[in-house]
Amino acid sequence: MRYVVGIDIGGTNIVAGSVAEDGSELLGLVSEPTISEQGADAVIGRIVKLARASMAAARGKEIAGVGIGSPGPLDTKTGVVLLTPNLGWTNFPLRDRLARALDLPATLDNDANCAIFGEWWRGAARGADHVVGLTIGTGIGGGIVLAGKIYRGASDVAGEIGHMSIDSNGRRCKCGNDGCLEAYASGPAIAARAVEGIETGAETSLPRYVNGDLTKITAQIVYEAAHDGDEYALEVVHETAKFLGTGVANIVNIFNPEVVVICGGVTLAGEKLFAPLRSEVKRRAFKPAVDACRIVPGELTGTAGVYGAAAVFVQRTWGAV
């Protein structure tokens, strides 16, 4: 059995693992913070270190290549990252840099594409022919899988779901646009909205979770407070569900998918998020499309991108997954 090192590069963390070519086994799962502010060379050094650690943990296995998932937009044919707002890279030859450093063939795809492809291959969307997914973390990415293949569009940028506009005069996004879904429902955006409310006088226990330091409030802390019964935190979660529901309703109307899978830390909010999200989609989207669609959290917590990046390599190199 051949193995592929799957590498998932996120704005917050880098994760690597060695995946069997049929997806049946994941070995040597390792992770480190990305620390993108240190520059591209430092990040490349961390990626190489993690890949080598994963391969060492899979000792005795044949490592046939490397699949890389990176924030985009990017050019999958040349292996170049064109732009990453959350990492600060422009026209960066990521695939070839890593292939040379590791002395292995490599493929490159969008990190969100990889996460959704991983959920289609081994997770919550397994067996479905029409899948659209969102990855919610430092930013919001998306992926579209049709008949077992990632849909990339005319120039490799299909699936940028986080940058659909949900308010034409809304909050400024890191991409430079106004009103993007990412500007409302990414992890940092959820935290920022919570802090804005606190600063304008909302009654909440949230400051106690961070000893009064509002800069330490994260989306995860908001979810924790909501689970603990904090009314304001629950309000923030419900508002997030409405924003996401608006975006998912657009997806459901356009693509008529069997499954919409939502991955990332936002799933920690559980049914406090998913119940109002589904209600918002039901309110906004056409009934036949809603009836045909399951809206589910991802199953491959923390590893979907690793599985998907490996699956991209398997599909491009050996023809099938």
Phi, psi and omega per residue, in radians:
M1 nan 2.207 3.078
R2 -1.474 2.696 3.128
Y3 -2.196 2.643 3.114
V4 -2.207 2.342 3.046
V5 -1.391 2.058 3.049
G6 -1.681 2.276 -3.111
I7 -2.137 2.157 -3.136
D8 -1.986 1.926 -3.101
I9 -1.742 1.990 3.117
G10 -1.966 2.957 3.110
G11 -1.170 -0.389 -3.112
T12 -1.892 -0.777 -3.074
N13 -2.342 2.715 2.955
I14 -1.938 2.311 3.133
V15 -2.207 2.414 3.102
A16 -2.375 2.595 3.084
G17 -2.822 2.697 3.138
S18 -1.724 2.073 -2.978
V19 -1.971 2.312 3.048
A20 -1.083 2.576 -3.039
E21 -1.076 -0.365 3.074
D22 -1.735 0.128 3.111
G23 1.319 0.148 -3.026
S24 -1.385 -0.246 -3.060
E25 -2.608 2.463 3.050
L26 -2.179 2.105 -3.105
L27 -2.077 2.705 2.977
G28 1.028 0.835 3.123
L29 -1.327 2.140 -3.097
V30 -2.388 2.724 -3.081
S31 -2.655 2.628 3.022
E32 -2.585 2.727 3.021
P33 -1.074 2.556 -3.114
T34 -1.270 -0.789 -3.110
I35 0.870 1.022 -3.036
S36 -1.110 -0.426 -3.112
E37 -1.149 -0.241 3.079
Q38 -1.381 -0.123 3.081
G39 1.769 2.839 -3.035
A40 -1.092 -0.705 -3.094
D41 -1.106 -0.692 3.124
A42 -1.163 -0.685 3.113
V43 -1.144 -0.749 3.086
I44 -1.016 -0.745 3.114
G45 -1.034 -0.719 3.109
R46 -1.177 -0.701 3.134
I47 -1.078 -0.801 -3.134
V48 -1.078 -0.757 3.119
K49 -1.053 -0.777 3.138
L50 -1.150 -0.738 3.137
A51 -1.070 -0.759 3.138
R52 -1.154 -0.649 3.102
A53 -1.137 -0.696 3.120
S54 -1.154 -0.746 3.121
M55 -1.115 -0.644 3.118
A56 -1.139 -0.660 3.127
A57 -1.215 -0.419 3.111
A58 -1.694 0.549 -3.068
R59 -0.963 2.453 -3.107
G60 1.597 -0.222 3.116
K61 -1.658 2.595 3.084
E62 -1.411 1.981 3.093
I63 -1.621 1.975 -2.993
A64 -1.710 -0.275 -3.107
G65 3.087 -3.058 -3.079
V66 -2.298 2.253 2.999
G67 -1.894 2.274 -3.045
I68 -2.061 2.286 2.986
G69 -1.962 2.156 -3.092
S70 -2.302 2.602 2.961
P71 -1.000 2.635 -3.086
G72 -2.177 -2.855 0.130
P73 -1.165 2.726 3.139
L74 -2.638 2.973 3.098
D75 -1.930 1.864 -3.050
T76 -1.237 -0.424 -3.128
K77 -1.279 -0.733 -3.128
T78 -1.627 -0.205 3.135
G79 1.315 0.473 -3.076
V80 -1.875 2.300 3.002
V81 -1.427 2.031 -3.079
L82 -1.361 -0.720 -3.085
L83 -2.848 2.333 3.017
T84 -2.338 1.769 -3.133
P85 -1.001 -0.583 -3.081
N86 -1.528 -0.165 3.099
L87 -2.044 -0.373 3.113
G88 1.423 0.383 3.115
W89 -1.663 2.513 3.065
T90 -2.389 2.235 3.104
N91 0.855 0.900 -3.040
F92 -1.801 2.143 -3.067
P93 -1.386 1.173 -2.976
L94 -1.096 -0.853 -3.068
R95 -0.990 -0.864 -3.060
D96 -1.229 -0.579 3.087
R97 -1.077 -0.779 -3.121
L98 -1.293 -0.639 3.118
A99 -1.060 -0.747 3.131
R100 -1.180 -0.756 -3.086
A101 -1.134 -0.600 -3.078
L102 -1.754 -0.117 -3.130
D103 0.960 0.814 3.119
L104 -2.479 2.599 3.012
P105 -1.103 2.627 -3.058
A106 -2.492 2.698 2.994
T107 -2.193 2.750 3.128
L108 -2.287 2.360 3.016
D109 -2.559 2.908 3.107
N110 -1.063 2.418 -3.078
D111 -1.086 -0.662 3.131
A112 -1.245 -0.709 3.012
N113 -0.919 -0.793 -3.104
C114 -1.115 -0.745 -3.123
A115 -1.086 -0.775 -3.130
I116 -1.238 -0.636 3.066
F117 -1.105 -0.678 3.078
G118 -1.097 -0.735 3.096
E119 -1.160 -0.589 3.058
W120 -1.198 -0.691 -3.041
W121 -1.295 -0.829 -2.997
R122 -2.329 0.146 -2.993
G123 -2.242 -2.402 -2.940
A124 -1.176 -0.388 -3.119
A125 -1.857 0.296 -3.081
R126 -1.033 2.274 3.071
G127 1.595 -0.156 -3.121
A128 -1.509 2.590 3.136
D129 -1.620 -0.424 -3.090
H130 -2.231 1.842 -3.022
V131 -2.277 2.325 2.968
V132 -2.222 2.450 -3.111
G133 -2.440 2.764 3.047
L134 -2.107 2.470 2.991
T135 -2.012 2.127 -3.026
I136 -2.035 1.999 3.136
G137 -2.661 -2.174 3.073
T138 -1.013 -0.651 2.995
G139 -2.229 -2.918 3.003
I140 -2.163 2.051 3.052
G141 -1.870 3.123 3.110
G142 -2.680 2.864 3.101
G143 -2.636 2.609 -3.131
I144 -2.228 2.158 3.109
V145 -2.086 2.072 -3.135
L146 -2.124 2.130 3.121
A147 0.893 0.741 3.040
G148 1.409 0.176 3.118
K149 -2.291 2.526 3.062
I150 -1.232 2.264 3.043
Y151 -1.549 2.092 -3.038
R152 -1.896 -0.237 -3.131
G153 1.419 -3.013 -3.030
A154 -1.265 -0.457 -3.074
S155 -2.444 0.607 2.985
D156 1.255 0.252 -3.090
V157 -2.066 0.226 3.062
A158 -1.103 2.605 3.075
G159 1.595 0.153 3.107
E160 -1.367 1.161 -3.018
I161 -1.149 -0.561 3.141
G162 -1.109 -0.296 -3.090
H163 -1.906 0.359 2.882
M164 -1.307 2.485 3.129
S165 -1.468 2.220 3.048
I166 -1.919 -0.099 3.054
D167 -2.687 1.888 -3.009
S168 -1.112 -0.353 3.112
N169 -2.032 0.483 -2.974
G170 -1.555 -2.744 -3.045
R171 -1.105 2.548 3.110
R172 -1.305 2.302 3.116
C173 -1.692 2.759 3.102
K174 -1.071 -0.410 3.139
C175 -1.298 -0.187 -3.133
G176 1.787 -0.191 3.132
N177 -1.519 2.941 3.075
D178 -1.913 2.401 2.985
G179 1.428 0.314 3.112
C180 -1.177 2.594 3.059
L181 -0.944 -0.682 -3.131
E182 -1.043 -0.567 -3.104
A183 -1.256 -0.182 -3.124
Y184 -1.987 -0.566 -2.910
A185 -2.215 0.089 2.970
S186 -1.231 2.932 3.124
G187 -0.968 -0.933 3.129
P188 -1.088 -0.580 3.137
A189 -1.203 -0.671 3.090
I190 -1.085 -0.792 3.115
A191 -1.095 -0.748 -3.117
A192 -1.103 -0.715 3.117
R193 -1.139 -0.667 3.109
A194 -1.105 -0.778 -3.125
V195 -1.145 -0.700 3.115
E196 -1.003 -0.731 3.117
G197 -1.144 -0.717 3.119
I198 -1.081 -0.738 -3.093
E199 -1.197 -0.335 3.092
T200 -1.782 0.239 2.947
G201 1.829 0.190 3.125
A202 -1.081 2.407 3.078
E203 -1.475 2.065 -3.046
T204 -2.814 2.696 3.070
S205 -1.549 -0.010 -3.039
L206 -0.923 -0.750 -3.138
P207 -1.001 -0.504 -3.133
R208 -1.180 -0.466 3.137
Y209 -1.211 -0.342 -3.079
V210 -2.194 0.406 3.124
N211 0.915 0.646 3.065
G212 1.463 -0.096 -3.122
D213 -1.583 1.673 -3.046
L214 -1.129 -0.360 3.121
T215 -1.169 -0.277 -3.113
K216 -1.653 0.003 3.082
I217 -1.232 2.270 3.097
T218 -2.148 2.956 3.069
A219 -1.033 -0.674 -3.138
Q220 -1.081 -0.657 3.105
I221 -1.184 -0.662 3.064
V222 -1.056 -0.781 3.125
Y223 -1.089 -0.728 -3.130
E224 -1.075 -0.784 3.139
A225 -1.127 -0.657 3.100
A226 -1.094 -0.752 3.099
H227 -1.112 -0.527 3.139
D228 -1.426 -0.040 3.052
G229 1.745 0.146 3.116
D230 -1.208 2.103 -3.032
E231 -1.151 -0.688 -3.134
Y232 -1.184 -0.757 3.103
A233 -1.053 -0.708 3.103
L234 -1.110 -0.645 3.093
E235 -1.099 -0.728 3.101
V236 -1.098 -0.726 3.110
V237 -1.105 -0.765 3.138
H238 -1.144 -0.672 3.088
E239 -1.129 -0.699 3.078
T240 -1.061 -0.716 3.120
A241 -1.061 -0.648 3.124
K242 -1.182 -0.738 3.099
F243 -1.072 -0.845 3.134
L244 -1.126 -0.684 3.118
G245 -1.073 -0.632 3.072
T246 -1.085 -0.816 3.125
G247 -1.133 -0.768 -3.121
V248 -1.159 -0.624 3.086
A249 -1.066 -0.697 3.061
N250 -1.053 -0.767 3.127
I251 -1.072 -0.803 -3.100
V252 -1.094 -0.727 3.128
N253 -1.195 -0.609 -3.081
I254 -1.414 -0.783 -2.977
F255 -1.808 -0.319 -3.117
N256 0.873 0.937 -3.066
P257 -1.378 2.788 2.977
E258 -1.325 -0.641 -3.076
V259 -2.372 2.338 2.840
V260 -1.956 2.061 -3.106
V261 -1.913 2.337 -3.096
I262 -2.037 2.105 -3.032
C263 -2.013 2.759 3.046
G264 1.979 -3.106 -3.059
G265 -1.061 -0.408 -3.132
V266 -1.048 -0.437 3.141
T267 -1.143 -0.293 3.094
L268 -1.104 -0.366 3.123
A269 -1.269 -0.287 3.058
G270 1.075 -2.546 -3.068
E271 -1.202 -0.287 3.036
K272 -1.099 -0.449 3.036
L273 -1.680 -0.839 -2.967
F274 -1.222 -0.592 3.138
A275 -1.112 -0.917 3.093
P276 -1.185 -0.502 3.085
L277 -1.089 -0.855 3.127
R278 -1.079 -0.663 3.116
S279 -1.101 -0.705 3.133
E280 -1.157 -0.703 3.085
V281 -1.100 -0.778 3.129
K282 -1.047 -0.639 -3.132
R283 -1.234 -0.564 -2.975
R284 -1.752 -0.511 -2.992
A285 -1.728 2.847 3.131
F286 -1.164 2.390 -3.040
K287 -0.985 -0.818 -3.135
P288 -1.038 -0.601 3.112
A289 -1.261 -0.722 3.112
V290 -1.107 -0.750 -3.107
D291 -1.096 -0.490 -3.091
A292 -1.533 -0.069 -2.935
C293 -2.047 2.349 2.963
R294 -1.742 2.327 3.073
I295 -1.936 1.948 -2.927
V296 -2.344 2.675 2.990
P297 -1.316 2.648 3.059
G298 -1.117 2.667 3.139
E299 -1.741 -0.428 -3.010
L300 -1.635 1.125 -3.026
T301 -0.989 2.067 3.091
G302 1.376 -0.148 -3.076
T303 -2.184 -0.035 -3.089
A304 -1.011 -0.746 -3.131
G305 -1.158 -0.605 3.095
V306 -1.149 -0.851 3.094
Y307 -1.038 -0.797 -3.071
G308 -1.175 -0.702 3.107
A309 -1.085 -0.711 3.080
A310 -1.134 -0.714 -3.136
A311 -1.111 -0.636 3.077
V312 -1.066 -0.773 3.111
F313 -1.071 -0.802 -3.130
V314 -1.033 -0.804 -3.091
Q315 -1.156 -0.776 -3.090
R316 -1.267 -0.559 -3.036
T317 -1.572 -0.703 -3.038
W318 -2.028 -0.055 2.917
G319 1.674 -0.240 -3.105
A320 -2.757 2.700 2.965
V321 -2.263 nan nan
